[in-house]
Amino acid sequence: MSSELREAADRIHSSSIHLLRRVREVDNAAMGISAARASALSVLVFGGARSLKQLAEAERVTPATMSKLVTALEAEGFLRRYPDLSDARSIRIEATAKGRRVLERGRSRRLDLLESLLGESTGAEIAAVRKAAEVLERALESG
């Protein structure tokens, strides 16, 4: 790995950690649900209904762990379970309107925070951030 590539990776790593900490502060104060529950709910809100197994795989946890998260989210009214019409032995899990609202408000708060952090940036800097985001998105899709 070239030293230039290594330095870029190091800077992305460091700034990502700091950015995630800042975003987490906003989320923890306002969302009222744990990070693990918010993450699972996010998969359903932005990715659509899933089986328990698919949701556990998406979150990289065991089905038993996901079952506990789903039970808690269902009790809070953030999601619902329903029979899978293509497989009578399975259930599907989807976000409720309440769950969508919580996640959409959270996303809006995070975007507000990011906009304020970038608020003093020049047009060229904003273009560079957009380009960097495209590069990272492409790398994540292929890796």
Secondary structure, 3 states (H helix, E strand, C coil): CCHHHHHHHHHHHHHHHHHHHHHHHHHHHHCCCCHHHHHHHHHHHHHCCECHHHHHHHHCCCHHHHHHHHHHHHHCCCEEEEEECCEEEEEEEEECHHHHHHHHHHHHHHHHHHHHHHCCCCHHHHHHHHHHHHHHHHHHHHC
